[in-house]
Amino acid sequence: MGCDFGGTVGWFGIGLGLITDIAFIALVIFGVVWALKHLSRHGEGFSSNKPTALELLKQRYAKGELSREEYQRMKTELV
């Protein structure tokens, strides 16, 4: 009753088990990487691409939504 790999499953079973183990580990790694990328893209993760308040103010002034006086007043309040 030694360790004999010639049973009903044999080397095929060992190889199949190894492949499923590797596939599971790869799936977990893929899931973690996907989650980190997804979170960072939506500004909830490590980095955010949201414009700052000053950038939004400059955009509104450039569009003509604010007068020069309103822009200067709001800019001094932000800075």
VMD Tcl script that builds the backbone (N, CA, C; Angstrom):
set m [mol new atoms 237]
animate dup $m
set s [atomselect $m all]
$s set {name element resname resid chain x y z} {
  {N N MET 1 A 0.813 -1.197 0.000}
  {CA C MET 1 A 0.000 0.000 0.000}
  {C C MET 1 A 0.855 1.259 0.000}
  {N N GLY 2 A 1.771 1.327 -0.855}
  {CA C GLY 2 A 2.627 2.492 -0.924}
  {C C GLY 2 A 1.980 3.613 -1.716}
  {N N CYS 3 A 2.754 4.624 -1.972}
  {CA C CYS 3 A 2.280 5.751 -2.769}
  {C C CYS 3 A 2.369 5.370 -4.233}
  {N N ASP 4 A 1.267 5.059 -4.785}
  {CA C ASP 4 A 1.245 4.593 -6.161}
  {C C ASP 4 A 0.302 5.493 -6.946}
  {N N PHE 5 A 0.812 6.075 -8.017}
  {CA C PHE 5 A 0.023 7.006 -8.816}
  {C C PHE 5 A -0.674 6.303 -9.973}
  {N N GLY 6 A -0.783 5.017 -9.926}
  {CA C GLY 6 A -1.390 4.279 -11.015}
  {C C GLY 6 A -2.820 3.883 -10.724}
  {N N GLY 7 A -3.467 4.537 -9.769}
  {CA C GLY 7 A -4.835 4.195 -9.409}
  {C C GLY 7 A -5.827 4.603 -10.483}
  {N N THR 8 A -7.048 4.787 -10.086}
  {CA C THR 8 A -8.096 5.095 -11.057}
  {C C THR 8 A -7.906 6.458 -11.710}
  {N N VAL 9 A -7.325 7.378 -11.010}
  {CA C VAL 9 A -7.146 8.722 -11.559}
  {C C VAL 9 A -5.764 8.876 -12.171}
  {N N GLY 10 A -4.763 8.439 -11.488}
  {CA C GLY 10 A -3.404 8.463 -12.003}
  {C C GLY 10 A -2.855 9.863 -12.211}
  {N N TRP 11 A -1.929 9.952 -13.161}
  {CA C TRP 11 A -1.253 11.225 -13.433}
  {C C TRP 11 A -2.221 12.275 -13.972}
  {N N PHE 12 A -3.272 11.803 -14.639}
  {CA C PHE 12 A -4.264 12.741 -15.170}
  {C C PHE 12 A -4.924 13.533 -14.037}
  {N N GLY 13 A -5.245 12.842 -12.964}
  {CA C GLY 13 A -5.881 13.500 -11.810}
  {C C GLY 13 A -4.948 14.490 -11.146}
  {N N ILE 14 A -3.684 14.149 -11.047}
  {CA C ILE 14 A -2.699 15.054 -10.455}
  {C C ILE 14 A -2.551 16.299 -11.326}
  {N N GLY 15 A -2.463 16.088 -12.639}
  {CA C GLY 15 A -2.341 17.227 -13.558}
  {C C GLY 15 A -3.578 18.100 -13.535}
  {N N LEU 16 A -4.748 17.478 -13.494}
  {CA C LEU 16 A -5.997 18.239 -13.459}
  {C C LEU 16 A -6.097 19.043 -12.163}
  {N N GLY 17 A -5.692 18.465 -11.073}
  {CA C GLY 17 A -5.705 19.177 -9.794}
  {C C GLY 17 A -4.760 20.366 -9.813}
  {N N LEU 18 A -3.588 20.182 -10.398}
  {CA C LEU 18 A -2.617 21.267 -10.496}
  {C C LEU 18 A -3.147 22.397 -11.370}
  {N N ILE 19 A -3.771 22.027 -12.480}
  {CA C ILE 19 A -4.328 23.046 -13.382}
  {C C ILE 19 A -5.449 23.825 -12.701}
  {N N THR 20 A -6.315 23.152 -11.972}
  {CA C THR 20 A -7.398 23.858 -11.290}
  {C C THR 20 A -6.863 24.761 -10.171}
  {N N ASP 21 A -5.826 24.325 -9.492}
  {CA C ASP 21 A -5.216 25.167 -8.460}
  {C C ASP 21 A -4.622 26.438 -9.073}
  {N N ILE 22 A -3.908 26.294 -10.161}
  {CA C ILE 22 A -3.302 27.444 -10.834}
  {C C ILE 22 A -4.382 28.374 -11.381}
  {N N ALA 23 A -5.440 27.799 -11.958}
  {CA C ALA 23 A -6.539 28.610 -12.488}
  {C C ALA 23 A -7.219 29.395 -11.380}
  {N N PHE 24 A -7.410 28.782 -10.222}
  {CA C PHE 24 A -8.044 29.475 -9.098}
  {C C PHE 24 A -7.180 30.632 -8.606}
  {N N ILE 25 A -5.886 30.399 -8.469}
  {CA C ILE 25 A -4.975 31.463 -8.023}
  {C C ILE 25 A -4.952 32.603 -9.037}
  {N N ALA 26 A -4.920 32.271 -10.335}
  {CA C ALA 26 A -4.937 33.300 -11.377}
  {C C ALA 26 A -6.235 34.097 -11.332}
  {N N LEU 27 A -7.350 33.427 -11.082}
  {CA C LEU 27 A -8.644 34.107 -10.999}
  {C C LEU 27 A -8.678 35.072 -9.813}
  {N N VAL 28 A -8.144 34.677 -8.694}
  {CA C VAL 28 A -8.096 35.557 -7.520}
  {C C VAL 28 A -7.218 36.771 -7.817}
  {N N ILE 29 A -6.053 36.573 -8.404}
  {CA C ILE 29 A -5.160 37.680 -8.735}
  {C C ILE 29 A -5.839 38.620 -9.730}
  {N N PHE 30 A -6.478 38.063 -10.762}
  {CA C PHE 30 A -7.186 38.867 -11.743}
  {C C PHE 30 A -8.288 39.695 -11.074}
  {N N GLY 31 A -9.020 39.094 -10.152}
  {CA C GLY 31 A -10.090 39.805 -9.453}
  {C C GLY 31 A -9.574 40.974 -8.630}
  {N N VAL 32 A -8.470 40.781 -7.945}
  {CA C VAL 32 A -7.885 41.854 -7.142}
  {C C VAL 32 A -7.398 42.994 -8.035}
  {N N VAL 33 A -6.709 42.660 -9.113}
  {CA C VAL 33 A -6.211 43.694 -10.030}
  {C C VAL 33 A -7.376 44.448 -10.659}
  {N N TRP 34 A -8.410 43.734 -11.087}
  {CA C TRP 34 A -9.582 44.377 -11.693}
  {C C TRP 34 A -10.256 45.309 -10.700}
  {N N ALA 35 A -10.406 44.867 -9.449}
  {CA C ALA 35 A -11.058 45.696 -8.432}
  {C C ALA 35 A -10.257 46.970 -8.170}
  {N N LEU 36 A -8.952 46.860 -8.081}
  {CA C LEU 36 A -8.126 48.041 -7.844}
  {C C LEU 36 A -8.220 49.021 -9.002}
  {N N LYS 37 A -8.200 48.522 -10.237}
  {CA C LYS 37 A -8.317 49.400 -11.402}
  {C C LYS 37 A -9.691 50.038 -11.452}
  {N N HIS 38 A -10.718 49.277 -11.156}
  {CA C HIS 38 A -12.085 49.786 -11.205}
  {C C HIS 38 A -12.290 50.883 -10.163}
  {N N LEU 39 A -11.803 50.664 -8.974}
  {CA C LEU 39 A -11.956 51.663 -7.920}
  {C C LEU 39 A -11.170 52.929 -8.224}
  {N N SER 40 A -9.961 52.786 -8.741}
  {CA C SER 40 A -9.155 53.971 -9.014}
  {C C SER 40 A -9.727 54.774 -10.172}
  {N N ARG 41 A -10.397 54.119 -11.122}
  {CA C ARG 41 A -11.005 54.827 -12.244}
  {C C ARG 41 A -12.177 55.682 -11.803}
  {N N HIS 42 A -12.852 55.298 -10.745}
  {CA C HIS 42 A -14.029 56.018 -10.287}
  {C C HIS 42 A -13.717 56.967 -9.129}
  {N N GLY 43 A -12.478 57.215 -8.869}
  {CA C GLY 43 A -12.102 58.190 -7.852}
  {C C GLY 43 A -12.256 57.705 -6.425}
  {N N GLU 44 A -12.550 56.431 -6.234}
  {CA C GLU 44 A -12.722 55.906 -4.889}
  {C C GLU 44 A -11.487 55.143 -4.414}
  {N N GLY 45 A -10.553 54.961 -5.306}
  {CA C GLY 45 A -9.380 54.164 -4.982}
  {C C GLY 45 A -8.188 55.022 -4.625}
  {N N PHE 46 A -7.043 54.662 -5.178}
  {CA C PHE 46 A -5.795 55.299 -4.824}
  {C C PHE 46 A -5.594 56.657 -5.471}
  {N N SER 47 A -6.109 56.843 -6.664}
  {CA C SER 47 A -5.913 58.120 -7.340}
  {C C SER 47 A -7.240 58.629 -7.869}
  {N N SER 48 A -7.313 59.938 -8.042}
  {CA C SER 48 A -8.554 60.546 -8.497}
  {C C SER 48 A -8.246 61.575 -9.563}
  {N N ASN 49 A -9.075 61.620 -10.578}
  {CA C ASN 49 A -8.907 62.583 -11.661}
  {C C ASN 49 A -9.952 63.674 -11.599}
  {N N LYS 50 A -10.547 63.893 -10.448}
  {CA C LYS 50 A -11.560 64.930 -10.299}
  {C C LYS 50 A -10.894 66.301 -10.392}
  {N N PRO 51 A -11.538 67.211 -11.110}
  {CA C PRO 51 A -10.968 68.566 -11.171}
  {C C PRO 51 A -11.113 69.268 -9.818}
  {N N THR 52 A -10.164 70.130 -9.523}
  {CA C THR 52 A -10.214 70.871 -8.267}
  {C C THR 52 A -11.240 71.990 -8.374}
  {N N ALA 53 A -11.564 72.588 -7.253}
  {CA C ALA 53 A -12.535 73.677 -7.247}
  {C C ALA 53 A -12.028 74.859 -8.073}
  {N N LEU 54 A -10.731 75.121 -8.007}
  {CA C LEU 54 A -10.158 76.226 -8.767}
  {C C LEU 54 A -10.243 75.950 -10.272}
  {N N GLU 55 A -10.017 74.715 -10.674}
  {CA C GLU 55 A -10.135 74.361 -12.089}
  {C C GLU 55 A -11.575 74.518 -12.574}
  {N N LEU 56 A -12.529 74.099 -11.739}
  {CA C LEU 56 A -13.939 74.271 -12.102}
  {C C LEU 56 A -14.301 75.748 -12.215}
  {N N LEU 57 A -13.761 76.553 -11.316}
  {CA C LEU 57 A -14.014 77.993 -11.360}
  {C C LEU 57 A -13.447 78.595 -12.644}
  {N N LYS 58 A -12.247 78.185 -13.013}
  {CA C LYS 58 A -11.640 78.681 -14.253}
  {C C LYS 58 A -12.473 78.279 -15.469}
  {N N GLN 59 A -12.999 77.062 -15.449}
  {CA C GLN 59 A -13.835 76.607 -16.568}
  {C C GLN 59 A -15.118 77.430 -16.665}
  {N N ARG 60 A -15.735 77.697 -15.528}
  {CA C ARG 60 A -16.962 78.502 -15.541}
  {C C ARG 60 A -16.693 79.917 -16.034}
  {N N TYR 61 A -15.560 80.488 -15.643}
  {CA C TYR 61 A -15.195 81.824 -16.103}
  {C C TYR 61 A -14.920 81.813 -17.614}
  {N N ALA 62 A -14.255 80.767 -18.076}
  {CA C ALA 62 A -13.954 80.659 -19.508}
  {C C ALA 62 A -15.230 80.500 -20.336}
  {N N LYS 63 A -16.227 79.838 -19.780}
  {CA C LYS 63 A -17.491 79.663 -20.499}
  {C C LYS 63 A -18.338 80.934 -20.492}
  {N N GLY 64 A -17.968 81.889 -19.647}
  {CA C GLY 64 A -18.729 83.131 -19.557}
  {C C GLY 64 A -19.852 83.077 -18.544}
  {N N GLU 65 A -19.840 82.073 -17.677}
  {CA C GLU 65 A -20.888 81.943 -16.662}
  {C C GLU 65 A -20.676 82.927 -15.514}
  {N N LEU 66 A -19.468 83.420 -15.350}
  {CA C LEU 66 A -19.140 84.340 -14.253}
  {C C LEU 66 A -18.552 85.616 -14.822}
  {N N SER 67 A -18.851 86.718 -14.136}
  {CA C SER 67 A -18.200 87.976 -14.514}
  {C C SER 67 A -16.799 87.990 -13.922}
  {N N ARG 68 A -15.990 88.941 -14.342}
  {CA C ARG 68 A -14.616 89.037 -13.833}
  {C C ARG 68 A -14.613 89.258 -12.331}
  {N N GLU 69 A -15.528 90.103 -11.839}
  {CA C GLU 69 A -15.597 90.392 -10.402}
  {C C GLU 69 A -15.988 89.144 -9.606}
  {N N GLU 70 A -16.968 88.394 -10.105}
  {CA C GLU 70 A -17.371 87.170 -9.420}
  {C C GLU 70 A -16.222 86.161 -9.400}
  {N N TYR 71 A -15.538 86.050 -10.527}
  {CA C TYR 71 A -14.410 85.130 -10.624}
  {C C TYR 71 A -13.317 85.503 -9.621}
  {N N GLN 72 A -12.958 86.792 -9.568}
  {CA C GLN 72 A -11.882 87.231 -8.659}
  {C C GLN 72 A -12.292 87.004 -7.193}
  {N N ARG 73 A -13.545 87.301 -6.872}
  {CA C ARG 73 A -14.028 87.126 -5.488}
  {C C ARG 73 A -13.983 85.646 -5.093}
  {N N MET 74 A -14.493 84.799 -5.960}
  {CA C MET 74 A -14.512 83.366 -5.646}
  {C C MET 74 A -13.102 82.784 -5.597}
  {N N LYS 75 A -12.238 83.270 -6.452}
  {CA C LYS 75 A -10.860 82.778 -6.479}
  {C C LYS 75 A -10.148 83.109 -5.180}
  {N N THR 76 A -10.342 84.341 -4.671}
  {CA C THR 76 A -9.693 84.712 -3.401}
  {C C THR 76 A -10.249 83.894 -2.233}
  {N N GLU 77 A -11.525 83.526 -2.306}
  {CA C GLU 77 A -12.101 82.694 -1.262}
  {C C GLU 77 A -11.533 81.276 -1.279}
  {N N LEU 78 A -11.240 80.793 -2.470}
  {CA C LEU 78 A -10.696 79.427 -2.582}
  {C C LEU 78 A -9.229 79.338 -2.196}
  {N N VAL 79 A -8.481 80.378 -2.517}
  {CA C VAL 79 A -7.045 80.341 -2.282}
  {C C VAL 79 A -6.787 80.817 -0.901}
}
mol reanalyze $m
mol bondsrecalc $m
mol representation Tube
mol addrep $m
